[in-house]
Amino acid sequence: MKNIFKTTIFAFMLAALGSCENDIEAVATKQSGAKLLTPASGTELVLLEANQDNIATTLVWDYSDFGIETAASYTVEIAKSGTDFKEPIAAGTTADRFLSWTVKELNDVLTKAGFAPAVQSSIDVRIMGQLGTSTNAIKQYSNVITLKVTPYTGLLAYGKTDWFLVGTAVVGGWDNDVDTTHQPMFRDGKNADKYSFIGFFKAGEFKLISVKGSWASQVGKASATEIEIKDNAGAFVIPTEGYYKFMFDTKALTYTLVPYTASLKTYTTIGMIGTATAGGWDADQDMTKSTFDPHVWTVKIDLTKAETKFRAENAWDTSWGGTTAFSSIGGTGDNIPVAGKSKFIVYFSDIDGSYSMIPNQK
C-alpha cells in the first residue's frame, strides 16, 4: 500500500514538473543590432540614367539578435549626413540579410527626398531590424555607414545626361573639372538617347564624362562601331587633326566618327536674342567664340520663361532656333522656348545650329 502511495505521489510530481516546463515561454529582448558589412563607408556612387537598370550597390549585413530564434524583417534607412536620422527615409525592406538597389531605384529615393541632381551628397545608411508589426514591435539598429552619391535629373528636368568631351584631342584636355572650356555633346531634341557634335579635333584621344570631377561611368570606345559606358572605358582615337562628325546612341550603344569635309563659314559675332533675354528682341546678348574652334560659342546667361534665338552679326540674315528647349541638333528657324527662369551655360555651334542650355549651379 505504501509503495502504491509513493508511486502515485511521484507520478503526480513528474506531471506537475512537466506542466511547469510547458508554461515557460521564451521572451524576445533587445540583444544586439545587425552589423552593416558592405559597402564600405565612404564609397562614392555616381548614378547615370544610361545605367538605370544596373545594380548601383548591394548592402550586406548580419542578423539582429533578439534573444530568440525567429524571423525578423529588415528595413534600410537613409538620411542626410549629420542629421542623426531625425527624418529617416525607408529605402527597401526584406527578410534577407542583403538588399540591392538598381541605379534607378536609388536615384528615385534620393530625388524624391530632395537631394540635388548632378551634385554629390553624403547620405548616412543604417539597417533597422524589427520583430513584430505592432506599435510594440521590438526594433534594433545597425552601425551607420556614409555613402557619397550623385543622382541624375532624369526626364523630370532638362532631359537626359549631359556628356562632355575630355582628352588630348579636345578642348580642356584630360582635366575632368568640367567648365565652360569643355565641349558638351548636343542631345537630339527628338530622341534623348542620341548625341552629336561636329567640330575641330586635334590628333590624339578622347572620352566623355558626365559628372564634374568624376571619372566614373565614362562613354568610351568598345569597338569600331560600339560604345561602352563604364569606369575606365576605351578611348576614341583621332589620327589626324581636323573637323569630324561624332555621333553616339546611349541606348543602342553605337557610334560613328568620320571626317567632316563640308565648307564652313566663319562669323565675327553670334548672340542670343528674344524675350527670354535681358535685351528682348532689341539687343543681342553676345556669346564668346572658342579659341580652340572658331565655330563653337558659349555664354553664361540668365534666362526667363519666354523665347530666344541665335543670330549672327547682330542681324536677321542668318539665325538659328528650334522648337525643343535646352538641347537640339540642327536647329531650324523657330523660336526656342525656355521653360523657366534660371542661370544657364549655353553652348552653340554655328556649323549646324546645335545648342545646349545647361543649368548653371554657380
Beta strands, then each sheet from edge to edge (+ up, - down):
strand 1: 36-38
strand 2: 44-46
strand 3: 55-61
strand 4: 73-80
strand 5: 89-94
strand 6: 98-102
strand 7: 121-131
strand 8: 138-141
strand 9: 145-150
strand 10: 164-166
strand 11: 186-188
strand 12: 191-201
strand 13: 204-209
strand 14: 218-221
strand 15: 227-230
strand 16: 236-238
strand 17: 242-249
strand 18: 254-259
strand 19: 270-273
strand 20: 285-286
strand 21: 288-289
strand 22: 296-303
strand 23: 307-312
strand 24: 319-320
strand 25: 327-328
strand 26: 336-337
strand 27: 342-349
strand 28: 355-359
sheet 1: 1+ 3- 6+
sheet 2: 2+ 9+ 7- 4+ 5-
sheet 3: 2+ 9+ 7- 8+
sheet 4: 10+ 13- 16+
sheet 5: 11+ 12- 17+ 18-
sheet 6: 14+ 15-
sheet 7: 20+ 19- 23+ 24-
sheet 8: 20+ 19- 23+ 26-
sheet 9: 21+ 22- 27+ 28- 25+
end
